[in-house]
């Protein structure tokens, strides 16, 4: 501001005035979260605190100033606490919300009771929260201060500049009511209990946990929410804190099932000289519709969720995985692996065509094969004789994926039932030339071709690959 910069100025103009200006993008989400946190803190000065635009707060302090020694002492205490926290803020106290808004953004201060017109008269008309076009129109006719508007009749002002100007002026002067409507606080899912005597036995801790779980689940049910993580804080007599936290595979608010997951963690805690306070919170919650809980029978989905929760708390939820179907004809890409706790089960779409093997692996070469499909062949140092073969099933590579394993082109797959028992999935690439493919040596890897390219698979039934095995 000392260099001539002002809010709303274009960045190019600001850099022309101050070439060394340091700027960074505004993080609106973090600013809104910080303002919400400051609003909760400001409730120490008033029971009703609301947001006042993107950069301000408005509090109704009616009946409060005498608790701090008067309005001046209240404002001094507020400013001192904000300065100690490292926040540069401007505060104002006035008889109306509009007057407090205007004064806080133009230097701050206090307007005594009965002196609204004198306190607001010196402020510019933009302090009335009017739009830019209205302010520009008033400036063109020489009305630049609020005191210029006070003696003018309301009807001509409303006809020329709109009813909004008159409403804002009346709100600032207290002639039009504008109450402070505080936003409701987000529900806090936490309960606590202070013990008259320290405890240390696992049974005592579990008994206190069950009492807190009943209260916490009642709060969750009142807001139709379910917990995904539950944290138990145990405060010891020596002021140390022991934490036991569990995760849940699905939103839950059943006290009995949640308590069972805490048993192992509570058994491993060090109670020290005793525990005198217990706190239970649900830091992560999700919407959960009303459902019937309890009863003698356990539903299948509840039993599966309990199993996933138990395994996830022991080895990590990212290590408990499930297969999900994928829209691809390529065998290797027909399914994806996802954490079971963070993905919903999906029904495998019915494959239209030949069945797929139960086990898939990287293609392995077949040696000493004869015929098409091969009548006799060796695989994994074992000899096999073909009894039945069904095929071919031709699969074309997906051109939009550059997969090195499929650069040799389309493949013809055969389902082969052998005399020795295994039912194998073999393929050959029909468009390749056998002259370009070197003969493999049994038990050794294929030699790499020159130029960094992949060898194409030969045709004619001489060299085959095994990629899967049926049940």
N, C-alpha and C positions, 0 to 999 in steps of 0.2 A: 504493500500500500504506500510506503514511503517513496518508492520509485515511480509511482503513478499507475500501478497495476490495479485492476478492479475485478470483482467477481463478474463472470459472464463475458469477459473479454476473449476475443479469438486468440488461440495459442500463437498463431503467426505474429499478431500484433504484440503480444506479450514478449515474445522472443526478440522482436525488433527493439523494444524498449530495454529489455534485460537479456542480453545474449547468453549469460551464464545461468539462466533460470533452470532449475532442476525440477522436472515434472515426472509424474508416474500416473498410470491409469487408475481411475477411481474403482474401488471394489465395493459396489453398492450392496452386495449381500452381507459382507462383513460390517459395513457401516450400519446397516439396519439391525444386525445382531448386537452390535455395540450399543446402539441407541436403546434397544429393548432391555439390555442389561442395565443401562443407566436409569431407565424408567423404573425398574424394580428397586434399584438403590434409592431413588428419590422418594419412594413411598415412606421414608422415615420423616419426611416433612409434611406429607399430606396423604389422606386416605384415597384421594382421587387424582391420579396422574395419567395424562394422556399424551400421545405423540402430537406435536405441533409442526406439521410439515416434515420434510426429510432430515432436518437438522436441528430440531428443537423439541422441548417438552413443555407441557402446560399442566400446572398443579392448582387445585382448588384448596387454598390454605385458610378457608373461613373457619374461625374459631381455634386456629393453631398458633398464631404468632405469640400469644402470651406465654406459651410453654417455653419459648426460647428467649423471652425478655422483650418482645416487640418485633415489629417487622424489620427494623434495621439490623437487630442482632440475628434474626433468622437468616437474612440475606448474607450477612458477614460470615456466619457459620457455614452456609452453603458454599460460598466462594472459597473459603479457606480449605474446605475438604476437597473441592475440585482441584485447587492448585496443588495440594499435597499429592493428589493422584496423577498430576501431570497433564490435566485437562485445562485448556484455555476456553473459558465459557463466559458469557455475558448474561446476567440475570436482571429481571425487573419485577416490581410488584405494583399492581394497579387494581382498581376496582372492577374492571371488566377484562374479559379474555382478549378482546381486540386491542385494548390499550396496552396490556402487558405484552402482547405479541409485537406491537409497534415499537414500544420503548426498548424491549430486549434487543431488537435488531438495529437500534440507533443509539447506542451508548449505554443503555441500562439505567437503573436508578429506581426511585420509588415515587409514585404519585400519591400524595395524601388524599384522604377521603374528601370529596366535594371539590376537587381541583382538577377534574379530568380535562376540561376544556383548556385550562392554562397549561397543563402538562403535555397535552397532545398538540396544541396549536403550533408549536415551533417545528414539528416533524414534517417531512415531505409527504405529499399525498400518496406516494408509493407505499408508505407504511400502513395504509388501510387495506392491504391485500387485494388490490384491484388489478385488472389485467393491464398489459402494456399499452394497448390501444387507447383505453380509457385514460390512462395517465398522460399519454402523449396529447390527447385531445384537450385535457384540462390545462396542460402546460401551454398550448397554443393560445389559449384565451387568458393567460396570465395567472391561472390558479395553480400555484406550485406548493403551497403549504396548507396544512389542515385548517389553520385559522382562517384561510381565505374562503373555506367552504361553510364555516359555521354560521355567518349571518345570512347566507343565501337561502331563499325558499326551496323546499324540497321538491315541489311539483315541477318547476322548470328544469331542475337538475336531473330528475328522473326521465323527463321527456327527451332531453338532449343527450345524456350520457348513460342512460339505462338505470333500471331499478337496482342493479347490483351495487352501484356506487352509494346510493342512499341507504341500502341495507347495511353495508360495511360501516358507514359513518354512524348509523344508529347503534350498531353493535359496539363500536368503540366507545360511544358516549353512554352506554347502558340503557338506551331507549328500546333496544331489541334484545331479547334474552338469547344468550349463547352459552349453555351450560358446558361443563367439562365432562365429556363422555369417555371415561377410561376404558381401554380395551381389556377384555377379560384375560387374566393370566392363564397360560397353558397349564393343564393339570400336571401336578407333580406326583409321580408314582413312587412315594417313599414313606416308610413308617419307621418309628424308633421306639425303643423301650429302655428305660433306666432301671437298673436292678438295685434293690435295697441292700443286698449282700452279694459279694462276688461269687461267681460260679466257675467251675472248671471241668465238670464231667460232661462227656459227650451227650448223655441223656438229658442233662439240664439245658445244654445249648440247643438241642433238637426240640425240646419242649418250648423254649422261647421262640425258636424259629417258626414252629407251627402256629403259634399265636400271631406272630407278625404276618405270616403268609395269609391267614384268614383276612386280616385287615387289608393287605395289599391287593389280594384278588378281588375283594369287594370294591376297592377303588377302580380296578381295571374293568370290572363288570359294569360299574356305573357309567363309564365312558365308552363301553363296547370296544375295549382294547385288550390285546393279549401280549404277554411278555415274551421277548426273544432272548434277553439276557437278564439275569437276576444276580445282584451283588449283595453279599452279606458282609457287613463290617462289624467286627468285634473289638471293642475298646477295652484294653487291659487296665489293671490298676496302676501300672507303671506308665500310663499314657501312651503305650504302644498300641498300634492298630494292626489287626490281622484281617486279611481280606480272603474271602472265598467266593469265587464267581463261577457261574455255570452258564452255558448256552443251551438253547432249546431249538430243536429241529423245526418246530412250527410254533406259531403263536399259541400261548397256553395261559390259563388262569385257574388251573385245578390245583389246590394246595397240596393234596396228597401226592400227586405225581411229581410236583416240583420238589417237595421235601425229600422224596426218595433219591433224587439226584444230588442232594447236598450231603448225603450220609458219608461218603468217602472223604470229601473235603473237610468236613467237620471233624472226622476221626483223626486227621493228620495235623490239626492246628496245635500250636503251643500256647496254652492258656496262661503261662507264666504264674504270677501270684493270684490270678483270678480275673474274671471278666465282669465289668460293672455296667456296661452299656452295649446294646445291640441295635444295629440299624440295617434295614433291608430296603433296597431300591431296585427299580427296574429301569436301567438306563436306555434300553432299546425296546420299543414297543411297536406293535403293528395292529391295524384294525382286525377285530375278531367278532363275528356275529354271535348273538346269543346261542348257546348250545347246552344240551343236557350233560351234566357231569355227575360223577359218582355211579352208583349201581354195582351189581354183582358181576356183570360181564364187562369185558374190555373190548372195545371195538378194534377191528383190524388196523385201521389207520392210526389209532392211538397207540397200539402196541408197537407198530413200526416206528412212530415218532419217538417213543420212549427208547427204543433200541438205537436209533440214530443219535439221539441226545446223549445216551450213555457212551456210545463209541466216540462221538465227537468230543466230549469232555475229556476223554482219556488220551486219544491220539491226535486230536485236531479235526475240526469240521471240514477243512480243506482236503483231508485224506480219506474221507468217506465219500465214495463216488458212486454215480449211477450212469448207465448208458441211456442216451436219448436218441431217438431216430433223427436222421438227417436226410434231406432231399437230394440224394445223389445215387446214381447207378454204379459208381465205382465202389467195389467191395470195401476198400480201406476207408472210404469217406461216407459210408452209409450210416454211421453212428458217431456220436460225439460223447465225450466224457465230461460230466459236470458234477460239482459238489452236490450231494443228495440233500443237504439242509437248505440250500439256496436255489433249488430248482424243483419244479413240480413234476411228478411222474407223468409220462406221456405214453399212450398206447402205440405200440409199434405198428405202423401202417402195413397192411397186408401186401406182401410183394407179389406182383402179378408176373408170374413166370416161374422158371425153375427155382427150387429151394436153394438156400445158401448154407454153407457149412457152419457147424457150430464153433469151429476154431479157425481163425485166420492168422497167417504169419507171412513174413516176407517170402517172395518167390524163391524156391530152392530148385536147382537144376536136377534133371533126371538123366541118367546115363544108360547106355546100351539099350535104348528103346528101339523097337521095331514095330512097324505098322502104324496105321492112322485110324483110330487112336492106338497107342502101343499095346501089343499083346503081352510082351514081357519087358520089364524095365527094372532098373536099380535106383533106389532112393534111400538116402541115409544108410548106405552100406548094406541094404537088405534087398533081396530079390522079390519081385512081385509078379504075379500072373493075373491078367485081367479076365474076370468072369463076365461082367456086363459093363457096358459103357453107354451113357446117354448124352447126347449133344449133337452138334455144338451149340453153345450159347454165345453169341458175338456181343462183346462190350466195346464200345468206342470211347477213347479217352476224351475227357472234357477239355476242349481247346482253350477255355478261358483260364485254366490252371496249368502252369508250367511245372508239371510233375516229372522229374527225371526218370522215375520208374516206368512212366508211360510214354516216353518219347519214341519207343519202337513202334507205336501205332496200336491199332485195334488188336483184340485178342479173341481167340475161340476157346471157350471153357468146356470141359467134359467132366461129367460125374462118373467116376470109375470105381467099380466094386471089385476088389481083388480076392483071389482065392485064399490069401493069408489072413483076411479079415478086415483090414482097414478100408474105409471108403474115402477116396481121395478126390480132390478137386484139381484137375490138371488143365493147363492152357498152353497154347502155341500161338505165335504171331504169324498169320498166313501170308502177309504181303512181303516179308523179308526174304532174302536170298541166302541159301545155305552156304554159298561160296564165300559170303562176307563174314561168316561166323566161324571162329576157330573151334576145333574139336576140343571138348573139355577133358581134363584128366580127372579120373575118379578120385574124390577125396580132396581136390584142390580147388582153389578159387579160379574164376574165369580171368584170363589175362585182359588187361585194359587196352582198348584200341588207341591208335595214334590220333592226335588232334583233339583229344579231350572229349570225344563223342562216345555215346553208348553203343554197344554192339546190338544190331537188330537181331531178333530171334529168328531162327531158320524155319523154313516151311518143309513140307514133305514128311512130317512126322519123325524126323531124326532126333531133334532135341526138344524136350518138353520141360515144363516147370510145374511144381506142386505148390499150391498157395493155400490150401485149406484141407480140413479133415472133417467128415461128417460123423455124427454120433453113431 
